[in-house]
Amino acid sequence: MMQNIFREYDIRGLFEHELNKYLVKRIGYFFALEVLNKNKDAKYISLGYDARTHSPVLMQWLTSGIKKAGMEVLDMGLVATPVNYFSNYIDNDGKKVDASIMITGSHNPPEYNGFKITLGKGPFFGEQIYALGEKVLQSDIDIEDDIQTIKVDTKKEYIDYLVNGFKHLNLKGKKFVFDCGNGVAGTVLREILDKLNIEHHIMYEEPDGTFPNHHPDPSDIHNLEDIKKELDTKQYDLGFAYDGDADRIAVLSQKYNFKGDVLALFFSKFIDNPIVIGEVKCSQVMYDMINTYGKAIMYKTGHSNLKVKIKETNASFAAEVSGHIFFNDRYFGYDDAIYSTLRALELFDNSFNYDKEYEKLPQLFSTDEINIDTTDEKKFQIIDELKKNLYEPPADFPHIKDIITVDGVRVVFEDGWGLVRASNTTPKLVTRFEAKDEITAMLYQKKLLTMIK
């Protein structure tokens, strides 16, 4: 059972029940050994944590394991995940890091926590995490408490970097609303906006790991109700909402909620010959339109997968529908909701009218994600069976133009598409459908879900 906390993109589980003292210390220990195996002269691993009540305790346990392996810990304290990533690219008070771990449960319920890991500026994921998990679970090494760290102010360097990069913004007379959701966006946002002279109203700014106002997941429209009420007052030009660790963004006008694939389309228009990587849930409109003036690549869902693909292709950026935006153009190729906010404000500063540009796009009907409960053992078997059945579909099945298997199965029909993929983080199948109208999308949905059953 404990093997399930070691997932495709990160390590994630229930505090104490799964992420207990003995396990977490060993995670720190064996990961530090991995770092030293890659570079015997490695010295520093940077750690930061989110607003969850148990994050500081996990920090101490990880530190003890890292110190046991002979490495030092640079302690950033309470920070956004992008600040943790940023530590890999700068000189942290004269100390160059070789790896980083962000302690965060992202948008999961408060009782969860986890670790997003970077090694040598790249994601530590997939087989690396699974192999780490095997070492941790097979070990009975006893690790004493050793919580001595080296404090670093990476957050200040991050704020200064973004302020310097966007000091050209001139948004005088405009006002924007921001919903931090009691996550860690509130640790940096106000200072950046103040220094850039951007007028703002910040909601739920105080980090609070119990999330007293709403769950910090902007991909769920129910969590956007409060910011929509603010936008309805017509005091604000745009609204921005963040997840718990500030690596995902929602951008809203008074009329629309612009998903990650729509934002990707907007951003691409301001980059010469853009190369844009999208995931399999992105709208076909995004791919088709970007391909008229640049190059759009469809790839696997998941922040680690997309970071690797960006480096492989030297893409301008990557995007997920859920709001992860990974800018490699003028930035470092990782997902940063604060940086993405400033790029979105930059478009606005360049007289980009979000509503009008959105209304120019082909208006297709898209469902939200529809999740189907299954088990971790069965989910990939179901996908394999589905692939086989699609090559010999029933007589009444809609005509199939193409089957894309880069991540699960994306079935391209005459007037739209349907996606079925196995979640890499939960025991679920994830589905999404898009078509020229709702009736057609519902037909594709019905036929594919019937085949799954």
N, C-alpha and C positions, 0 to 999 in steps of 0.2 A: 504493500500500500504506500509506504513512504517513498518508493521510487517515483510515484506520480507527481511529487513536488518538483522534480527535475524535468522541466518542460522544454519545448523547442526553443523559445526565445529567452527564457529567464527561469529563476527558481521562485516558486510561489506556493504558499500554504497557510494554514491556520497557525497563529502565534501560540507557542507552547505545545499545543497538541501535535503539530507537525514540525514547526520551526522551534525546536527546543534548544536548550543551552548546549547540550552535548553535540547535537547535529550541526548547529550553526558554527560552533568553534571549529569543528572539523571541516566545514565548508571553507572557512577562512584559511585554515592550515593547508589543505590540499590545493586550494586555488593559488596560494602564495608559492607553493612548490612548483605549480605549473608555470607561473611567471618566471621563477628562477631557472626552470628548465629551458625556457625560451631565451633567457638572457641571464647568465650567471652573475652579472654585475648589477642586476636590477636591485633597487633599494626601496622605492616608495610605491605604495598603493593608496590612492585617494578614496576616502569614504565620505558620503553625505547621506542624509536621511530626510524622509518626508514628514508630514504632520501627524502621522499615526502615533497613538499614545505609547506603543511598545517599540517604536523605531530606535530611540536612544539605547534601549536595552540590547537590541539586536546589534547595534553598533559596537557595544562593549564586547559582546560575545565574538563577533567577527574579528575585532581587534586582537583579542587574546589568541585566536588561531593564527592570524597573520604574523603576530610577534613570535609565536612559537616556531614558525618556519624561518625566522631570521630577517624579516622585512619590517620596515617602519610604516606607520599609518599617518597620512596627512588628513587631518580632521577638518572638514568644511562645515560641519554642523548642519543646521536645518536649511536646506537648499532645494531648488527645483532640479529635476532630473537633467535638463539642459546645462545647468551649471556644473553638474557632475561630469557630463560629457566634455564640457569646455575645458576642464582641468587637464585633459589629455593633450591639449594643443598649446598650452601656455607654460610659462615659467612661474610656478606657484611659489612666490616668495623665494625664488632661487632654487627651487626643488622640482626637478623634472620627474613626472610620474611614469610608471611603466604599465600601470593598469588602474582601473577604478571599479568601485562597486557602489551602486545607488540602492539604498534600502528604501523600498517603496512597494506598496500594494496597488499602485496606480489607481484605477477606478473601482477596484473590488470593495466589498463591504468592509467595515472597520475592523472586524476580527481577523482579516487577512493581512499578510505582509509578504515581502519577497525581495529579490535581488536582481537588478539589471547590471550585467557585467561587461566590461570593456577590457580588452587585452591588446596592447600595442596599437591603439587608436581604432581597432576593429572590434566588432561584436564577438563576444564569447558565447556560442550558442550551438544548438543542434547536438551533434555527436560529442562535442567538447563538454557540454553540460551533462549529457548522459554518462560519459566516462567519469566525470568528476563525481557524479552521484554514486556510481558503483564503488569508487574508492572510499567515499564518505561512509556509505552504509556497511561496507565490509570491515571498517576500522573500529578498533576499540581503544585508540590512543587517548590517554588522559591529558587534558590541556588545562593548565592552571590559569587563574585569572591574571591578566596583564593588560590593563586598559590605558596605559600611558600613550598618548598620541602627540602629534605636532600640529598645532592649530595653524590654519592658513585661511586667508581672506580671499578665496577664489571668487566669491560673490561680488566683491567690489571690482575685481578685474573684469568680470563678466559685464557688470553694469556699465563700466567705463567703455568697454569695447563696443557695446550696442549703441550707447549715446554718441560716441564718436562716429560710428558708421551711419547714423541717421540724423546727424546734426543739420542736414540740409532741409529737413521737413519744415514746411511753413503752413501750419494748420490753425492759424489765428482765426478766431470767430467760429470755429467748429468745435463740437463737443461729442464725446464718445462715452459709452457705458461699458463696464467690464465686470464680469461675474467670475470671481476666483473660486467660488464653491467651497470656501474654507480650506482650500488646498494650498500648495506652496507657491503658486503664481504670486500670491500676496507678499512674498518675501522680497520681490524685486520690482514689481510692476510700478508702484507709485513713484519710486525714486527715478525710474527711467522716464516716465511720463512727465514728471515735474521738470527734470533737466532738459527735456525736449520742448517744454512749454506747450504741452498738449492738455487741453482742458478735459477733465474726466470726472466721472462718478464711478467709484469702485464699490461693488457689492461683495459682501461676505469675504472681506479681505483677510481677516485674522485666521491664520492657520489653526485648524481644530480637527484633530483626527477622528472625532465622533461625528463630524459632518452634520451639524445641527439644523441646517437650513434645507439642504437637498443633497442627494447623492452626486458626487463629482464626476459625472459622465455626460459630457455634452452631446454625445451621439444619440442619447435618449431624449426625445422631445419633451417628456414630462419634466426633465431637469432644467428646461429652458423657459418654463412658464414665468418665473419672476423677472428675468431679463426682458422677455417679450412685453410684460406689463410696463416696464420702464420705457421701452421703445414706443409703446402705444401712446405715451404722453407727447410724442413728437418733439422732445427736447434734444434728441441725439441723432447724429448722422449715421452712426453704425454701432453695433454692439458686438462684444467679444466674450466668449465663455471658454473655460478651461477645465481639463480633468484634474484629478488629485495631484499629479506630479508635474503638470504643466508641459507635457510633450504633445498634447492634442488640443486642437482649437475648433471652436465653432464661430463662424462669422455670420452676423444677422443684420438685415436692414429692417425697416418697419414692415416690409411686405414679405421678405423671403429669408429662409435659412439656407445658406450656401454650403453645400457639402464639400468634402475634400476634393472630389474629382472636378467639380465646377470651379473651385478655387484654383486648381491646377491649370485649367483652361485659361482662366483670367491671368494668372502669373506668367504663363508661357508667352502671352502676346507682347510682353515687355522684355523678352530675351531674344537676341539674334540667334537664328538657327537652333532653336531649343531641342534638347533631347530630354524627354520626360518619361519616367517610368511610372506606370500605374499598376495597381493590383487587379486581380480578376473580378473584383466587385465593382470596378469603375464603369461608368456609363460608356456605351459605344460612341456617343456624341463626342466625348473627350478624345478618344483615340482618332476618330475620323477627322475632326477639325484640326487637331495638332498636326496630323500627318499632311495637311495641305501646306504647311509652312515650316514644319520641323519634322521630328521623328518621335513617335510614341511607342513605347515598348510595354507589353503586358507581361507581368511577372507575378510571383507568389506574394500572398499576403504575409505580413509580419515585419516588424521594424528591423530585425536582424537580416532577413533576406534582402530587403530593399537597400540597406546600407552596403551590403556586399555587392549588389548589382550596380549601384551608383559608381563604386570604385572600378568595377569591371568595365563599364561602358563610358565612364567619365560624363555621366548625365548631368544636366543642369539641375534637376531636382527629381524627387519621387513624391508620390502622394497616395494616401489611402482615403477611402470614402469616409472613414471614421474621424478624420481630422489630423492624422499624422502627416506633416509636410516636412520633407527632408531637403533643405536647400544646399546644393553644392555650388551653385552660382553665388559668388561673393560670401560664401560661408563654408562650413566644414563637412556637410553631407550627413548630418544627424537631425533627428526630429526635435524641433524646438518651437513651442507654441508662442513664446514671447517674441522670438525673432520673426516668426511668421506674421504676428500681429503688426510689427513694424513694416514688413513688406506689404501687407494689406493696406496700411495707412499711407504708404508711399504711392500705391495705385490711386487712392483717393486724392492725394495731394497732386497727382498728375491729371486731375479732372476725369478720372475713370468713374463712370456712373454704373454702380453695381446692378441696380434694378434694370436699367435700360439694356445693359449688355446681356443680362440673364434672359430678358424677354426676347432678345434676338435669336437665342439658341433654339434649335428644333425641340419642341416640347413633347417629350416622350413620357410615358407613365412608368414609374419605377416603384417597386415595393421597398419597404425597409427590409432589413435582415429578418428572415424567418428561421428560428432555430428549432431543430428536431432533437429531442433527447435520445441518446443511445448510450453506449459504453465505450471506454477507451479501447477495449479489445475489438469491438465490432465496427467502429466508425470507418476505419480504412478498408475493412473487408467489404462493407456496403458500397463504398466508392468503386472498388475493383469490379464488383458484380454489376454495378450500374454501367460502367464503361462497356462491359461485354454486351449487356442487353441493348444499349443504344446502337450498336452496330447491326442488330437485327430487331428493330422496334416493332410493336404491334401495327397492324394495318391502319388503324385510326390515329396513329401518332402523327403530329405535325411534321412537315417536311424539314429534314435536318440539312443545313448548308455546310456546317463545319462542327467539329468537336475539338475543343481546346483543352488539353490536359496538363497545362503547366502547373496548376494547383487545383486539385479536385477535377471537376468536369464543368466546363462552360459550353453549353449547347447553343449553337447559333442557328436560329430559325429564319424563316423568310422575313418576318417583321419584328424581330427582337431576339432575346436570348434568355436563358435560364442558367443559374449556377448552383451547383451542389458541391460543397467541399467539406472535408473533415476539419473541425477546429483543432488547432495544435495546442490549445491551452485548456480546453474543457471537453467533457464527453458528449459532444453535440455535433450534428451536421448543421452547417450554415448554408442557407439558400437565399437567393435574391433573383428577382425577375424584372425584365424591362422590355417594353414593346411600344408600338405606335399608339396604343390606347389601352385602357384598363381591361376591356373585354378580352383582348388578345393576350395580355399579360396573365390574366387569370386562367385562360385556357392553357398556356404553357406551364403555369404553376400546377394546375390540376393534373396534367398529363405526366409531368416529371415526378410529382409527389406520389401519384398512383404507382409509377414504376418503382419508386423507392420502397413503398409498402410491400 
